[in-house]
Amino acid sequence: MLNLSKSERQVILFLFGCAILGLGLAFIKNYIPREDVSINSAKIDLSTREPVINKKVNINTDSSYELCELPQIGPALAKRIIEHKNRYGPYRRTEDIRSVKGIGDSKYNIIREFISVE
């Protein structure tokens, strides 16, 4: 049939074995259902988590690090809060934070109990 040496037959047999093993692993991975919980199936709503804040955050004097401790406030929004204060002056009431882009009524209602201007 084919005129192959012993070492060539061994290489072909080895490659054939690797291909069969790879197909077997692919079958197990794709077609055998797992009983464990996958990360993709877990849905976590971070907006409902209870924030861990021991004191109110002063939106006029605290740093962006402290602002980031507020629920739904990340580094970009904390930066906008500080930039708005620097540009237009200190906030007189906590409601004034709603004039910052990205903080509407719904976000304000989440953070209002954790912020102060005093």
Secondary structure in CASP SS format (residue, H / E / C, confidence):
PFRMAT SS
TARGET T0000
AUTHOR 0000-0000-0000
METHOD secondary structure of the structure
MODEL  1
M C 1.00
L C 1.00
N C 1.00
L C 1.00
S C 1.00
K H 1.00
S H 1.00
E H 1.00
R H 1.00
Q H 1.00
V H 1.00
I H 1.00
L H 1.00
F H 1.00
L H 1.00
F H 1.00
G H 1.00
C H 1.00
A H 1.00
I H 1.00
L H 1.00
G H 1.00
L H 1.00
G H 1.00
L H 1.00
A H 1.00
F H 1.00
I H 1.00
K H 1.00
N H 1.00
Y H 1.00
I C 1.00
P C 1.00
R C 1.00
E C 1.00
D C 1.00
V C 1.00
S C 1.00
I H 1.00
N H 1.00
S H 1.00
A C 1.00
K C 1.00
I C 1.00
D C 1.00
L H 1.00
S H 1.00
T H 1.00
R C 1.00
E C 1.00
P C 1.00
V C 1.00
I C 1.00
N C 1.00
K C 1.00
K C 1.00
V E 1.00
N E 1.00
I C 1.00
N C 1.00
T C 1.00
D C 1.00
S C 1.00
S H 1.00
Y H 1.00
E H 1.00
L H 1.00
C C 1.00
E C 1.00
L C 1.00
P C 1.00
Q C 1.00
I C 1.00
G C 1.00
P H 1.00
A H 1.00
L H 1.00
A H 1.00
K H 1.00
R H 1.00
I H 1.00
I H 1.00
E H 1.00
H H 1.00
K H 1.00
N H 1.00
R H 1.00
Y H 1.00
G C 1.00
P C 1.00
Y C 1.00
R C 1.00
R C 1.00
T H 1.00
E H 1.00
D H 1.00
I H 1.00
R H 1.00
S H 1.00
V C 1.00
K C 1.00
G C 1.00
I C 1.00
G C 1.00
D H 1.00
S H 1.00
K H 1.00
Y H 1.00
N H 1.00
I H 1.00
I H 1.00
R H 1.00
E H 1.00
F H 1.00
I E 1.00
S E 1.00
V C 1.00
E C 1.00
END
